[in-house]
Amino acid sequence: MSEYVGSYAQRLAWLAGFGGSAGTVVVLADEAAVFVDGRYTLQVRDQVDAAFYAYESVPQTSVAKWLGAHAQQGAGSAMIPGCMASCG
């Protein structure tokens, strides 16, 4: 493994300021969250502004469960092509 963050993972830095190589960002109309595993707990708090993003720990909180609790029922969803990556 390398400390270099590949271009595939730089989407996280662009969207939320997070420089780690694994994570997921979800943005709703009125709130957003960054999902990372235990390797990035300190880094995400250091790099991502808590005024705009909630910090969520995977696998304790899944993206699907968070969306179920926070997204409005019947709300649509979208993704940016090329921004989805298999991060484990």
Secondary structure, 3 states (H helix, E strand, C coil): CCCCCCHHHHHHHHHHCCCCCCCEEEECCCCEEEEECHHHHHHHHHHCCCCCCEEEECCCCCHHHHHHHHCCCCCCCCCCCCCCCCCC
